[in-house]
Amino acid sequence: MSDATLHAHSLDPDSFAVQVADSIESFIVATTEVAKGDEPDSAIPFLLLEVSQLLLSGGRLGAHEDIVPDERYEPDTGPDMDVDDLRERFAALLDPVDVFSEVFDPYEPRKAPVPFRISDNLADIIMDLRHGLAHYRAGRTTEALWWWQFSYFSNWGPTASATLRALQSLVSHVRLDQPLEALDGLDTDEDLADEELAEEAGRVMAEEIAAPLGIRSHK
């Protein structure tokens, strides 16, 4: 989206709304380019950087006072764009490290880790962000900020945080020469106990994923 389109609402380029929208637009464009698979050697480090930067905007939204939309009911933005192709591209690019385990809510005691996919998470985040961007492009700036703030708390914020931990862990395993164990068929449709989940995280050596994903081991 051009600067003329992005700032078409007579907003100060340094305003909170414009800065958040710029960050979200940048994330969508950058990660969509990564999903094309043209530069697989840099995919993981680049995604780590992009998700980290997105969460900075998420933190700003989270720390901001509650944003109240102008209208009682959310205006229709039309059908959400299909992200299935994007999801599949991410899955192909990130195999065999797409599936990871995450504790859904750290404040709920004794919750078992749940399998997730980085590819699913990225596609879901982009879908949430695009929905708010549709409001922003239509000139409904407050509605866009409300949606991004609301969905930050309810969906894309926790999803992005979990994804960041997975990406950071992956990079750390390789850079610190700490081999990952093989996933051995772990998938998101399995209902596994804690012990089984730990056993399923089996023996994929770091050197097997470092080169194709553009991560170099620490010397």
VOBA-1610 file (N, C-alpha, C; in pm, whole numbers, padded with zeros to 5 digits, always signed):
BEGIN
Met+00085-00118+00000Met+00000+00000+00000Met+00088+00123+00000Ser+00057+00220-00084Ser+00139+00340-00097Ser+00120+00429+00025Asp+00217+00522+00044Asp+00205+00615+00154Asp+00080+00701+00139Ala+00047+00735+00012Ala-00070+00818-00012Ala-00197+00748+00035Thr-00204+00617+00012Thr-00321+00541+00057Thr-00320+00522+00208Leu-00203+00489+00261Leu-00193+00460+00403Leu-00227+00580+00489His-00187+00699+00444His-00207+00818+00525His-00317+00906+00467Ala-00417+00843+00405Ala-00522+00918+00338Ala-00626+00976+00433His-00608+00957+00562His-00713+00996+00657His-00674+01121+00736Ser-00587+01205+00678Ser-00547+01331+00740Ser-00488+01309+00879Leu-00412+01201+00893Leu-00349+01171+01021Leu-00204+01214+01019Asp-00157+01259+01134Asp-00016+01290+01149Asp+00065+01162+01130Pro+00167+01162+01042Pro+00249+01041+01022Pro+00311+00988+01150Asp+00326+01075+01250Asp+00383+01032+01378Asp+00276+00989+01478Ser+00149+00987+01436Ser+00042+00951+01529Ser+00044+00802+01560Phe-00017+00769+01670Phe-00024+00629+01715Phe-00088+00541+01609Ala-00199+00586+01552Ala-00272+00504+01455Ala-00188+00475+01333Val-00119+00576+01281Val-00038+00557+01161Val+00080+00465+01189Gln+00144+00481+01304Gln+00257+00396+01339Gln+00216+00250+01353Val+00103+00226+01417Val+00055+00089+01431Val+00019+00031+01295Ala-00053+00108+01214Ala-00092+00060+01081Ala+00030+00032+00994Asp+00131+00120+01000Asp+00255+00098+00924Asp+00321-00034+00964Ser+00327-00058+01097Ser+00391-00179+01146Ser+00316-00304+01099Ile+00184-00298+01106Ile+00103-00412+01066Ile+00114-00437+00916Glu+00108-00330+00838Glu+00124-00344+00693Glu+00260-00404+00659Ser+00364-00356+00727Ser+00500-00407+00703Ser+00509-00556+00734Phe+00448-00597+00845Phe+00451-00738+00883Phe+00382-00824+00778Ile+00265-00782+00732Ile+00191-00860+00634Ile+00269-00873+00505Val+00324-00762+00457Val+00400-00765+00331Val+00525-00853+00345Ala+00599-00834+00454Ala+00725-00906+00471Ala+00704-01056+00487Thr+00608-01096+00571Thr+00588-01240+00592Thr+00525-01307+00471Thr+00443-01234+00396Thr+00388-01290+00272Thr+00500-01316+00171Glu+00599-01228+00168Glu+00715-01249+00081Glu+00794-01372+00126Val+00811-01389+00257Val+00883-01506+00308Val+00812-01634+00266Ala+00679-01633+00272Ala+00600-01753+00239Ala+00617-01797+00094Lys+00661-01706+00007Lys+00683-01744-00133Lys+00796-01845-00146Gly+00884-01851-00047Gly+00991-01950-00047Gly+01107-01917-00136Asp+01119-01791-00179Asp+01229-01753-00269Asp+01364-01752-00198Glu+01362-01729-00066Glu+01487-01725+00010Glu+01473-01812+00135Pro+01463-01943+00118Pro+01442-02032+00234Pro+01556-02029+00335Asp+01677-01995+00290Asp+01791-01995+00381Asp+01782-01888+00490Ser+01698-01789+00469Ser+01686-01682+00569Ser+01548-01678+00633Ala+01466-01779+00610Ala+01327-01776+00653Ala+01311-01763+00805Ile+01375-01851+00880Ile+01355-01852+01025Ile+01407-01725+01091Pro+01531-01681+01064Pro+01575-01556+01126Pro+01488-01437+01088Phe+01441-01433+00963Phe+01359-01321+00919Phe+01224-01322+00990Leu+01163-01439+01004Leu+01035-01448+01075Leu+01052-01410+01221Leu+01163-01449+01281Leu+01191-01411+01420Leu+01192-01259+01434Leu+01257-01192+01341Leu+01265-01046+01344Leu+01126-00984+01323Glu+01051-01033+01225Glu+00922-00973+01194Glu+00821-00992+01307Val+00815-01110+01366Val+00721-01134+01476Val+00759-01049+01597Ser+00890-01036+01621Ser+00936-00951+01733Ser+00890-00808+01713Gln+00905-00757+01592Gln+00866-00618+01566Gln+00714-00600+01575Leu+00640-00700+01528Leu+00494-00691+01538Leu+00450-00685+01684Leu+00514-00764+01770Leu+00475-00766+01910Leu+00507-00636+01982Leu+00599-00557+01929Leu+00621-00425+01985Leu+00496-00339+01966Ser+00437-00345+01846Ser+00312-00273+01822Ser+00199-00332+01906Gly+00200-00465+01922Gly+00100-00527+02008Gly+00111-00479+02151Gly+00233-00466+02200Gly+00253-00416+02335Gly+00203-00273+02351Arg+00223-00192+02248Arg+00172-00055+02253Arg+00020-00054+02256Leu-00041-00143+02177Leu-00187-00153+02180Leu-00236-00203+02316Gly-00164-00299+02373Gly-00204-00354+02502Gly-00192-00254+02615Ala-00090-00168+02608Ala-00069-00070+02713Ala-00157+00052+02698His-00216+00069+02579His-00301+00185+02552His-00433+00170+02627Glu-00492+00283+02662Glu-00625+00278+02722Glu-00723+00211+02627Asp-00833+00160+02682Asp-00931+00091+02599Asp-00980+00181+02486Ile-00975+00128+02365Ile-01020+00203+02249Ile-01166+00169+02224Val-01249+00270+02216Val-01393+00250+02197Val-01429+00284+02053Pro-01492+00192+01980Pro-01527+00221+01840Pro-01633+00329+01829Asp-01638+00392+01713Asp-01733+00501+01691Asp-01877+00451+01684Glu-01895+00330+01634Glu-02028+00276+01615Glu-02051+00158+01709Arg-02177+00134+01742Arg-02209+00026+01835Arg-02180-00110+01773Tyr-02210-00122+01645Tyr-02187-00249+01575Tyr-02076-00230+01472Glu-01993-00332+01461Glu-01880-00324+01369Glu-01929-00319+01224Pro-01885-00220+01146Pro-01921-00215+01005Pro-01868-00337+00930Asp-01941-00378+00829Asp-01902-00494+00750Asp-01780-00460+00665Thr-01678-00543+00672Thr-01558-00523+00590Thr-01558-00612+00466Gly-01667-00689+00448Gly-01669-00785+00338Gly-01602-00914+00381Pro-01597-01012+00293Pro-01536-01140+00329Pro-01387-01127+00357Asp-01341-01196+00461Asp-01197-01198+00489Asp-01123-01272+00379Met-01003-01226+00350Met-00922-01291+00247Met-00884-01432+00289Asp-00885-01523+00195Asp-00849-01661+00222Asp-00699-01671+00251Val-00665-01741+00359Val-00523-01755+00395Val-00475-01899+00383Asp-00557-01987+00325Asp-00520-02128+00318Asp-00394-02149+00234Asp-00383-02077+00123Asp-00264-02090+00039Asp-00140-02044+00115Leu-00155-01934+00188Leu-00044-01882+00268Leu-00005-01982+00376Arg-00105-02042+00440Arg-00081-02142+00544Arg-00002-02261+00488Glu-00042-02306+00371Glu+00025-02421+00309Glu+00168-02387+00268Arg+00188-02267+00221Arg+00325-02225+00184Arg+00416-02221+00306Phe+00365-02167+00415Phe+00444-02164+00539Phe+00474-02307+00586Ala+00375-02395+00579Ala+00394-02533+00624Ala+00502-02603+00543Ala+00501-02583+00413Ala+00603-02646+00328Ala+00741-02587+00356Leu+00746-02457+00380Leu+00873-02390+00405Leu+00934-02430+00538Leu+00850-02451+00639Leu+00898-02474+00775Leu+00913-02621+00812Asp+00866-02711+00727Asp+00884-02853+00755Asp+01034-02883+00764Pro+01082-02957+00866Pro+01012-03038+00964Pro+01001-02975+01103Val+01010-02844+01112Val+01007-02780+01244Val+00880-02697+01264Asp+00776-02728+01188Asp+00653-02650+01193Asp+00578-02671+01324Val+00573-02794+01374Val+00496-02826+01494Val+00580-02800+01620Phe+00519-02733+01716Phe+00586-02709+01844Phe+00484-02723+01955Ser+00529-02727+02080Ser+00437-02738+02193Ser+00436-02609+02272Glu+00320-02577+02326Glu+00302-02451+02396Glu+00202-02468+02509Val+00229-02406+02624Val+00131-02401+02731Val+00035-02286+02700Phe-00091-02317+02680Phe-00186-02218+02630Phe-00202-02100+02724Asp-00215-02126+02854Asp-00232-02017+02950Asp-00140-02043+03069Pro-00031-01966+03083Pro+00066-01991+03191Pro+00010-01967+03330Tyr-00107-01904+03339Tyr-00166-01878+03470Tyr-00271-01981+03508Glu-00292-02082+03425Glu-00378-02193+03462Glu-00288-02308+03505Pro-00293-02348+03633Pro-00200-02449+03684Pro-00222-02586+03621Arg-00110-02657+03606Arg-00110-02796+03561Arg-00175-02816+03424Lys-00165-02715+03339Lys-00215-02732+03203Lys-00111-02805+03119Ala-00156-02902+03042Ala-00065-02978+02957Ala-00025-02896+02835Pro+00099-02911+02787Pro+00138-02845+02662Pro+00049-02891+02547Val+00025-02799+02456Val-00062-02825+02342Val+00019-02811+02213Pro+00003-02905+02118Pro+00075-02890+01991Pro+00015-02779+01905Phe+00101-02698+01846Phe+00061-02594+01752Phe+00149-02601+01629Arg+00108-02532+01524Arg+00190-02519+01405Arg+00225-02371+01384Ile+00352-02345+01356Ile+00393-02209+01325Ile+00317-02159+01203Ser+00299-02246+01104Ser+00230-02206+00980Ser+00086-02165+01008Asp+00016-02241+01093Asp-00121-02204+01129Asp-00123-02069+01202Asn-00029-02053+01294Asn-00026-01930+01372Asn-00003-01807+01285Leu+00094-01817+01195Leu+00124-01702+01109Leu+00006-01665+01021Ala-00059-01766+00965Ala-00175-01740+00879Ala-00289-01677+00959Asp-00312-01726+01082Asp-00419-01671+01166Asp-00389-01527+01207Ile-00263-01499+01239Ile-00224-01362+01274Ile-00250-01268+01157Ile-00208-01308+01039Ile-00226-01224+00921Ile-00374-01200+00893Met-00458-01301+00912Met-00601-01285+00889Met-00659-01181+00985Asp-00621-01186+01113Asp-00667-01088+01211Asp-00621-00947+01173Leu-00496-00935+01135Leu-00442-00803+01103Leu-00506-00745+00978Arg-00530-00829+00879Arg-00594-00782+00756Arg-00734-00730+00782His-00804-00793+00875His-00941-00750+00907His-00940-00605+00957Gly-00848-00576+01048Gly-00837-00439+01097Gly-00789-00344+00989Leu-00700-00393+00903Leu-00649-00309+00796Leu-00758-00269+00697Ala-00858-00356+00679Ala-00970-00322+00592Ala-01046-00202+00647His-01064-00196+00780His-01128-00079+00842His-01041+00045+00822Tyr-00911+00029+00843Tyr-00819+00143+00832Tyr-00820+00202+00692Arg-00815+00115+00593Arg-00814+00162+00454Arg-00945+00229+00415Ala-01053+00190+00483Ala-01184+00251+00455Ala-01203+00382+00532Gly-01102+00424+00606Gly-01110+00549+00680Gly-01165+00535+00820Arg-01193+00411+00864Arg-01246+00390+01000Arg-01130+00362+01095Thr-01054+00466+01124Thr-00931+00450+01202Thr-00957+00400+01342Thr-01055+00457+01410Thr-01084+00413+01546Thr-01131+00268+01548Glu-01213+00231+01450Glu-01259+00093+01440Glu-01141-00002+01419Ala-01047+00038+01336Ala-00929-00045+01310Ala-00847-00063+01438Leu-00824+00047+01509Leu-00748+00037+01634Leu-00822-00046+01737Trp-00954-00031+01745Trp-01031-00113+01838Trp-01014-00262+01804Trp-01027-00294+01676Trp-01016-00435+01636Trp-00877-00490+01666Trp-00773-00415+01630Trp-00638-00463+01655Trp-00612-00480+01804Gln-00663-00388+01885Gln-00643-00400+02030Gln-00721-00519+02086Phe-00848-00529+02049Phe-00932-00640+02095Phe-00873-00775+02054Ser-00837-00789+01927Ser-00785-00918+01880Ser-00643-00944+01928Tyr-00571-00838+01967Tyr-00440-00858+02031Tyr-00458-00933+02162Phe-00557-00892+02241Phe-00582-00960+02368Phe-00644-01098+02348Ser-00733-01110+02251Ser-00811-01233+02239Ser-00751-01338+02148Asn-00666-01299+02053Asn-00617-01399+01958Asn-00475-01374+01908Trp-00453-01268+01830Trp-00324-01262+01762Trp-00207-01231+01856Gly-00235-01167+01968Gly-00127-01141+02064Gly-00072-01269+02124Pro-00158-01353+02187Pro-00109-01481+02239Pro-00051-01571+02130Thr-00111-01567+02012Thr-00062-01650+01902Thr+00077-01606+01858Ala+00096-01475+01845Ala+00226-01423+01805Ala+00331-01448+01913Ser+00291-01436+02040Ser+00385-01462+02150Ser+00432-01607+02149Ala+00339-01699+02128Ala+00376-01841+02121Ala+00467-01868+02002Thr+00437-01805+01890Thr+00518-01823+01770Thr+00658-01768+01790Leu+00667-01654+01855Leu+00798-01595+01882Leu+00882-01688+01969Arg+00821-01746+02071Arg+00896-01838+02158Arg+00946-01958+02079Ala+00862-02009+01988Ala+00904-02123+01907Ala+01021-02086+01816Leu+01011-01973+01748Leu+01117-01930+01658Leu+01247-01901+01734Gln+01232-01833+01849Gln+01351-01800+01929Gln+01417-01927+01982Ser+01335-02024+02023Ser+01388-02151+02073Ser+01462-02225+01962Leu+01404-02224+01843Leu+01467-02292+01731Leu+01603-02232+01698Val+01609-02100+01690Val+01736-02033+01663Val+01837-02060+01775Ser+01791-02056+01899Ser+01880-02079+02012Ser+01938-02219+02011His+01854-02320+01982His+01904-02457+01977His+02019-02470+01878Val+02006-02405+01765Val+02109-02417+01662Val+02233-02335+01697Arg+02212-02212+01737Arg+02326-02124+01765Arg+02407-02171+01887Leu+02340-02237+01981Leu+02408-02283+02102Leu+02450-02430+02092Asp+02438-02486+01971Asp+02476-02626+01948Asp+02405-02720+02044Gln+02276-02700+02059Gln+02192-02787+02142Gln+02093-02858+02050Pro+02125-02980+02006Pro+02041-03049+01906Pro+01897-03065+01951Leu+01808-03042+01857Leu+01667-03069+01882Leu+01642-03218+01870Glu+01542-03266+01940Glu+01504-03405+01929Glu+01394-03419+01825Ala+01383-03536+01765Ala+01289-03556+01655Ala+01145-03547+01702Leu+01061-03493+01615Leu+00920-03480+01650Leu+00845-03611+01635Asp+00896-03703+01551Asp+00841-03839+01540Asp+00689-03841+01527Gly+00636-03759+01437Gly+00494-03767+01409Gly+00405-03681+01496Leu+00463-03602+01585Leu+00381-03512+01666Leu+00299-03421+01575Asp+00171-03410+01601Asp+00088-03324+01518Asp-00019-03258+01603Thr-00085-03161+01544Thr-00180-03080+01620Thr-00313-03148+01644Asp-00338-03264+01581Asp-00464-03333+01604Asp-00451-03445+01705Glu-00336-03452+01774Glu-00314-03555+01874Glu-00341-03500+02013Asp-00397-03585+02098Asp-00424-03550+02237Asp-00323-03623+02323Leu-00215-03554+02360Leu-00104-03619+02427Leu-00090-03570+02571Ala-00052-03663+02657Ala-00020-03626+02794Ala+00118-03562+02796Asp+00152-03500+02909Asp+00281-03432+02919Asp+00397-03523+02885Glu+00396-03645+02942Glu+00508-03736+02921Glu+00518-03778+02774Glu+00403-03804+02713Glu+00404-03845+02573Glu+00452-03732+02484Leu+00411-03610+02519Leu+00452-03496+02439Leu+00603-03478+02446Ala+00659-03497+02565Ala+00803-03486+02580Ala+00876-03593+02499Glu+00822-03715+02500Glu+00885-03824+02427Glu+00877-03802+02276Glu+00766-03738+02233Glu+00748-03716+02090Glu+00846-03613+02035Ala+00898-03527+02122Ala+00997-03430+02077Ala+01132-03500+02068Gly+01153-03583+01971Gly+01259-03683+01958Gly+01392-03647+01902Arg+01447-03673+01787Arg+01587-03663+01754Arg+01622-03591+01625Val+01561-03479+01588Val+01607-03404+01470Val+01729-03323+01512Met+01846-03355+01457Met+01969-03286+01494Met+01967-03144+01438Ala+02028-03055+01511Ala+02029-02915+01469Ala+02092-02897+01332Glu+02196-02977+01304Glu+02262-02959+01175Glu+02173-02999+01059Glu+02069-03079+01084Glu+01979-03119+00977Glu+01886-03007+00936Ile+01860-02913+01028Ile+01769-02805+00995Ile+01841-02672+00979Ala+01966-02664+01025Ala+02035-02535+01023Ala+02057-02482+00881Ala+02113-02564+00795Ala+02145-02517+00660Ala+02023-02480+00577Pro+01923-02569+00568Pro+01808-02532+00485Pro+01728-02415+00537Leu+01736-02386+00668Leu+01660-02277+00723Leu+01744-02152+00746Gly+01869-02155+00702Gly+01951-02037+00708Gly+02005-02003+00844Ile+02018-02101+00932Ile+02068-02078+01066Ile+02204-02143+01078Arg+02301-02070+01122Arg+02438-02120+01134Arg+02470-02152+01278Ser+02532-02265+01302Ser+02567-02306+01438Ser+02676-02216+01494His+02673-02197+01626His+02775-02121+01695His+02905-02200+01693Lys+03013-02136+01658Lys+03144-02202+01652Lys+03215-02195+01786
//
